[in-house]
Amino acid sequence: MHARFPSTWPIHSLSGWVALALVTGCSTAQNAVVDVLMPGDAVSDTAADSDEIEPDAASPLDLEGPDAADDVLSPDVEGVAPDAPMPDSATPDSETPDSETPGDVTSPPDVSYCSAAPATPIAPNGPLPGPVQVRRGIDRWERAAYEALRDAVLADPGVHFLCIWDVETDRYVVESGPVDARKRLEFRRVLNGGGGVDYVVLVGAVEDIFPSTEAQNYGSWASLLAAFTNPGQVDFTSLNYATGDPRVGFLPPEAQSYPLPLERLAALFDGPDAPDVLGGLHPWALPAVATHGAMSVLQSRSTLMLSGKGVRQGLVLDDLAILPDVVPTVLAALGAPTTGGVGRDGTYADGLFLTRQDGRVLWEALTEAPCDRAKHAIVVLFDGLSATELNHEVLDADAAVELPTFKALAANGVVYRYGAVTNFPSVSAPGHMTAGSGLWSGHHGILANAYFMRDTQTTLNPFSLLSDPAAILADPEQAYAMYESAVAEGFETLAQAAHRAFGAFDPAKGTGAFVAVLNEIAVGGADYDTLDYATGKTPWLLITASLQSYQLADNLAVAEVKQLLGDTEAPVPTVLQLSLVSTDAAGEANGPYSDLLRTTLKNADSQLASILASYEARGALEDTVVVLVSDHGMELQDPTRASKMDVALAQSGVKFLQPFPGLVYLRTVRLDAMTDPVTSTVTVRVVNDDDDKPVAGATVACDACLTSAVTGDDGTVQVGYAQDATTLMITATHPNFNDQALTVAP
């Protein structure tokens, strides 16, 4: 099926972007796009056809303006070939059904005859990912505390589930519901022998806790509104909603879905600083107007749109995508060489675009022409922007606001109807890092907006890299130190991968990949970032702006782009990454489909036009691929069904840290005991279960001991016991840790 825009709609096409070639070889012929599948394209089981958007070439978007600079041609960056032969792009289309697990790498076009030799694959550098350290998850020292906490928290009807990794059984355990109606799911992640991973359920059933795992639903605004209910008769008239406004609604429990729950839970526990207990609320249950963070489809659905050079034109695709797909797709669109590294199954693989890669290349969105590769890429992340809302405003006849720039990009590119599935928890900091690394959060290390670092016993707040620009710009070195502390080892950002692919940037010669990362978290390897802009570190940029000149971080980011592209001594970036965060603030304040959000979208449309105009002024736009994405979705909350998880945690009697909602770190000690029958004494050592360091100030006693004692700085005490004792039941108490017990023979 092909659904086209009515000819009367004011759809614009960007200057220099016309119909994309669908011919093999390096021809520059421009032909009308035909809705065909590339060799190896995945076809969605639920909706194999895609809709086509017809651009209106008679009403081009004016990208000229007072800020336009003299045209400066950017250096050529040649595409390079994959490191293994691929099927010829002239072969007949395949009709292979899409796997239920996204990330099955479909075949790219054969570009071996129009590009350079591939990079040498690196050696394998990782086993199957898994929580091999006992510091996260639940071990025998933590089990009693966990069970007490679990029973208290799951009695709250707003709490959906708790998940742990059980160290003793090497299983992931998910539990839901109060004691008298408890549901339990146990599963393992195993290699399937075919280059992938299976999630094997050992106890219970997935649907007991996650009734639906469908990711490809509610693809239209109308279908979402039709599914909404309002059981508590929630009234948001104070936020400019009319009484009975259909936007004030919630998916009922039976209509909710939870995409890729097992994969996302397991991936989080791969992080060395993953929590002991991971909690998830029901999608409607956070005490806020609107929010994100839950496992639900609407909060997990990131916006995804591609446009420009090398992208198929005017299509709405139903294919399943995940947020880690963004970076490998950008690199493929630029013609980067493939490499060897750690693939999605945690073992060595060739044909990757990153040295560690969880995502796939979205070949279905790229043109068949093997040499139709971009010289530049722009990746813009709109924080918290609902894919359903943006697609409604861009694709539907009853759109509430006019977004000419977004519409032009859609008409000249590809819109993913169901967006891309993000991490769990579905929050900003890990989402930004995933969009800049191609990895799930447990693999790049930034687990949430804040989390506890076991080695340093401190809480890290990587979200401040986005949310507090004044503090970051005041102390740039602190920002860099925070980034280095937050991220894991052994992976590449988009910037680092671009340098490996195209060479390190040499400002004197103007060679290599120049990468700018603005108002973003994934700054590793960037040649230019927001801190350079503030401090004037980059020599060929005259810094004339300050934070005080821009009320919002978004305006600062756009100003940076205009100044960067306006300086003709600076190269046009090979990769530009930036984020605009006002969409998240507006959505959380008034809702993801609110009037305030739509006003903010209009402003974002203007900001996007300004960015594209800067590229147009440099003569680079027609060689640029543009990717629009968000870090997560968003969902309206029901105050009549709000969770009181924090109250339940406090009343559990368990000592814990919760640096971010749902990430619970139990305060646990381990006991080592050595008895001396000759002297009838027992030496007890008390250590922190998180970092193996001694715990001072713990009171140690036992049922047969003659006295109690308090540990010193070395965490040890020695106490005497009765000579006729047959067992010693040792206990340790501490004001900051949960009580611990150990039974030994004298």
C-alpha positions, -999 to 999 in steps of 0.1 A, spaced: 0 0 0 11 35 -7 -5 64 13 4 98 -2 0 133 11 -29 152 -5 -15 175 -31 -30 205 -13 -8 200 18 20 225 22 48 200 21 82 214 13 114 199 -1 148 210 10 170 228 -15 193 204 -32 175 173 -21 156 156 -49 145 121 -56 173 96 -48 190 73 -73 181 37 -72 207 24 -95 238 3 -89 272 18 -94 282 55 -89 257 71 -113 244 106 -104 212 100 -122 182 111 -102 151 89 -105 118 89 -87 119 66 -57 102 32 -60 91 15 -29 112 -17 -32 132 -36 -7 169 -38 -7 185 -73 -7 182 -86 28 157 -60 38 137 -70 68 99 -71 64 78 -65 94 55 -94 103 28 -70 114 29 -46 85 51 -54 56 41 -25 35 53 11 40 36 43 33 51 68 8 51 105 13 50 126 -18 70 158 -15 57 190 -31 87 203 -51 69 235 -60 72 249 -25 108 246 -15 119 255 20 139 287 20 171 280 38 188 312 29 190 339 55 211 367 70 233 342 88 243 324 56 280 323 50 300 322 18 300 287 3 330 267 13 333 232 -1 340 206 25 368 181 21 357 149 4 354 118 26 355 87 5 333 58 14 351 26 22 340 -10 19 328 -36 44 354 -62 53 334 -90 38 318 -95 4 281 -86 4 253 -97 -20 251 -77 -53 225 -49 -50 211 -59 -84 199 -93 -71 161 -97 -66 145 -84 -35 142 -107 -6 111 -111 15 126 -125 47 103 -119 76 116 -96 104 128 -114 134 110 -108 167 144 -98 181 155 -65 164 191 -62 154 193 -91 129 218 -76 105 204 -74 71 226 -74 40 240 -40 29 246 -32 -7 279 -42 -24 301 -12 -23 334 -30 -28 340 -17 -63 336 20 -54 356 24 -22 388 17 -4 400 -14 14 385 -23 47 401 -17 81 418 -47 97 395 -64 121 405 -61 157 410 -91 180 380 -104 200 377 -83 232 348 -96 251 328 -127 262 290 -129 264 281 -99 285 268 -108 319 270 -97 355 300 -118 364 309 -97 394 289 -105 426 287 -68 435 254 -63 416 224 -84 419 215 -105 450 239 -129 467 234 -149 498 244 -120 520 217 -98 506 189 -123 502 171 -117 535 172 -79 531 159 -82 495 130 -104 505 119 -80 532 122 -51 508 104 -70 480 74 -79 501 70 -43 513 74 -27 478 53 -51 458 23 -45 481 21 -11 465 -4 -14 436 16 13 416 47 -9 415 47 -31 384 77 -53 391 111 -58 408 140 -75 389 172 -89 403 201 -110 390 204 -140 413 241 -147 418 236 -182 432 214 -195 404 228 -173 376 192 -163 367 174 -131 362 143 -130 384 113 -107 379 85 -106 405 52 -88 405 22 -84 428 15 -88 465 24 -119 484 -10 -136 480 -10 -130 442 28 -131 434 39 -137 399 75 -149 393 95 -151 361 130 -166 359 151 -165 328 187 -168 315 204 -153 285 223 -179 264 241 -180 231 219 -198 205 248 -210 183 236 -190 153 252 -157 161 225 -145 184 212 -147 220 181 -164 233 163 -156 265 153 -189 280 124 -188 305 129 -213 333 101 -204 357 68 -188 349 59 -170 317 67 -136 302 30 -128 298 24 -133 335 42 -100 342 44 -84 307 11 -93 291 22 -80 257 57 -74 244 45 -58 211 66 -29 199 46 -22 167 13 -9 180 -5 25 183 13 36 151 -13 64 145 -27 92 165 -62 80 160 -55 45 172 -38 58 204 -68 81 212 -92 53 206 -74 31 231 -73 58 259 -94 55 290 -97 78 320 -109 57 349 -102 83 376 -118 111 356 -85 131 357 -90 167 349 -61 188 336 -81 219 327 -55 239 347 -30 229 320 -51 242 292 -69 210 284 -106 213 277 -130 192 298 -132 158 282 -101 165 261 -93 131 244 -56 137 250 -62 133 287 -62 95 287 -43 64 296 -38 30 281 -56 5 302 -36 -24 317 -49 -49 291 -38 -25 263 -3 -18 275 27 -35 260 64 -38 271 88 -41 242 119 -64 246 116 -67 283 141 -95 289 168 -81 267 165 -46 282 165 -60 318 195 -83 312 215 -55 294 211 -32 323 226 -57 347 257 -60 325 268 -26 339 293 -30 368 273 -4 387 239 -19 380 217 -19 411 210 -48 434 173 -44 428 157 -28 397 121 -16 401 95 -6 375 63 13 381 31 8 362 31 32 332 5 56 348 18 56 384 45 82 388 33 112 408 38 138 381 18 153 352 38 133 326 70 114 327 90 85 314 112 58 328 88 28 327 90 -3 305 59 6 286 57 11 249 49 48 249 77 57 273 101 34 255 94 47 220 120 71 207 114 93 177 133 82 146 135 99 112 162 99 86 165 122 56 189 136 30 218 121 12 217 83 8 182 80 24 152 66 6 126 93 0 92 99 14 85 66 32 69 56 65 84 23 75 69 -3 99 102 -20 106 113 -26 142 142 -4 153 161 1 186 179 32 197 213 14 194 207 12 157 213 50 152 251 51 154 259 21 131 233 35 106 250 69 106 284 54 100 271 32 72 254 63 56 288 80 57 304 50 40 326 40 69 345 7 68 333 -22 89 355 -37 116 356 -66 139 345 -63 175 320 -74 201 285 -79 186 251 -79 201 256 -114 214 287 -104 233 311 -124 211 335 -115 183 319 -106 150 331 -91 117 311 -66 97 304 -42 125 306 -4 124 317 -1 160 342 -21 180 313 -29 203 279 -27 187 244 -37 200 225 -21 171 221 -29 134 223 -8 103 189 3 92 196 -7 56 159 -6 48 160 32 52 191 37 29 192 38 -8 203 9 -30 228 30 -48 261 17 -33 280 49 -38 252 72 -27 269 80 6 269 112 25 299 134 33 283 148 64 259 137 91 237 157 114 222 139 144 197 159 164 182 145 195 149 160 208 148 150 245 116 132 255 98 138 222 71 113 216 74 95 183 36 93 182 32 131 186 59 141 161 46 116 135 10 129 140 21 165 134 42 156 104 21 129 87 -16 135 96 -41 158 79 -55 169 113 -21 180 126 -24 206 153 6 227 144 25 234 112 61 221 112 75 229 77 111 218 84 101 185 100 77 179 71 103 187 45 127 162 61 100 135 62 90 141 26 127 137 16 134 108 39 121 80 60 99 81 91 98 50 114 61 47 124 69 29 156 101 49 164 129 30 181 129 11 214 151 27 240 168 15 272 151 6 305 148 27 326 136 50 297 153 82 309 175 109 295 211 103 303 214 67 292 192 75 261 215 103 250 246 80 255 229 51 236 221 75 207 258 84 207 274 50 211 252 22 196 250 4 229 225 -5 255 230 14 288 246 -15 307 273 -17 280 282 20 278 279 25 315 255 54 320 226 35 336 202 63 346 202 100 353 219 92 386 234 60 400 257 47 427 293 39 419 304 10 441 342 15 437 341 51 450 309 47 471 296 79 456 265 89 436 272 101 400 247 124 383 256 123 345 223 141 337 239 173 350 259 173 318 226 182 301 205 198 328 230 222 345 250 239 317 259 269 339 277 247 364 294 226 337 306 257 317 319 272 350 341 241 356 348 223 323 374 200 337 348 187 362 325 179 333 352 159 315 361 141 347 325 132 353 321 118 318 353 97 322 340 84 355 306 75 341 314 56 310 325 20 307 357 8 290 361 -9 257 335 9 235 334 37 209 313 68 207 302 80 173 330 105 174 357 79 181 343 55 155 343 83 129 380 90 136 389 53 133 370 52 100 381 84 84 412 94 104 418 118 133 411 154 125 442 175 117 432 212 118 465 222 102 459 200 71 421 199 72 422 161 70 404 135 89 369 135 104 359 167 122 333 158 148 313 184 168 292 173 198 271 200 213 248 200 243 253 163 245 267 136 268 286 114 244 315 138 241 343 112 241 366 118 211 348 150 199 370 175 182 347 203 193 321 205 220 301 230 241 330 234 265 353 245 237 327 270 226 325 285 261 363 285 268 376 294 233 399 264 233 395 259 196 419 284 179 400 291 147 368 301 164 363 336 177 340 332 208 315 360 209 286 344 228 281 335 265 257 314 284 240 346 296 232 355 260 210 324 257 182 316 281 181 280 271 207 254 264 188 248 231 195 283 219 231 279 229 234 247 209 219 264 178 241 294 183 271 272 184 262 256 151 256 289 134 290 302 146 308 270 138 294 268 102 297 306 98 335 305 103 348 296 68 381 286 83 364 258 102 356 227 82 320 215 79 317 187 104 319 152 92 295 145 121 275 170 141 256 157 172 235 180 192 205 178 215 175 201 221 161 195 255 131 219 257 108 192 244 113 171 275 106 200 298 74 209 280 62 173 279 69 167 316 52 200 326 20 197 306 20 163 288 35 148 256 6 159 234 -1 193 252 -4 227 237 28 237 254 47 208 238 33 217 204 44 254 209 78 241 218 78 219 187 72 250 165 103 266 181 123 234 175 112 234 139 127 269 135 159 259 153 162 229 130 157 252 100 185 274 112 208 245 115 201 233 80 204 268 67 240 269 80 248 238 60 231 252 30 251 283 32 283 263 31 271 243 1 271 211 22 234 203 27 230 182 -4 258 159 8 244 156 43 223 128 60 201 141 88 189 118 116 163 130 141 158 110 172 148 112 208 162 95 239 128 81 251 91 86 249 67 100 274 33 92 289 7 112 309 4 101 345 -28 94 366 -26 111 400 -55 89 412 -33 58 409 1 72 419 27 49 434 40 53 469 71 32 463 93 55 483 71 51 513 71 13 510 109 13 507 112 34 539 87 12 558 105 -20 548 131 -16 575 159 -23 550 189 0 547 194 10 510 204 38 487 182 49 458 200 76 438 174 74 411 138 60 413 138 22 408 176 17 412 180 2 447 214 -6 462 213 -26 494 237 -17 521 253 -50 529 283 -64 548 299 -98 545 314 -117 574 345 -138 575 352 -158 607 381 -179 619 380 -198 652 408 -209 675 397 -239 696 429 -236 717 421 -201 730 383 -204 724 383 -171 704 368 -162 671 382 -135 648 355 -118 627 362 -95 597 334 -73 584 337 -59 549 315 -39 526 299 -62 501 301 -35 474 338 -28 474 354 -54 497 367 -27 520 367 -31 558 338 -17 578 347 1 610 322 6 638 303 -27 634 291 -44 666 299 -81 665 283 -106 689 273 -143 690 250 -164 710 279 -183 727 303 -153 730 313 -140 763 311 -104 751 305 -82 720 331 -60 703 332 -32 678 354 -34 646 382 -10 641 396 5 609 407 -29 597 371 -43 601 381 -70 625 374 -80 661 383 -109 683 359 -122 710 360 -152 733 333 -179 734 322 -206 758 343 -237 757 313 -260 754 298 -242 725 288 -264 695 279 -236 671 286 -199 670 257 -178 656 276 -145 648 258 -113 642 270 -79 630 251 -46 632 260 -12 619 239 20 617 245 23 579 243 -14 569 217 -42 572 222 -67 600 242 -97 590 245 -132 605 269 -161 600 269 -196 617 302 -214 621 316 -244 641 340 -235 669 
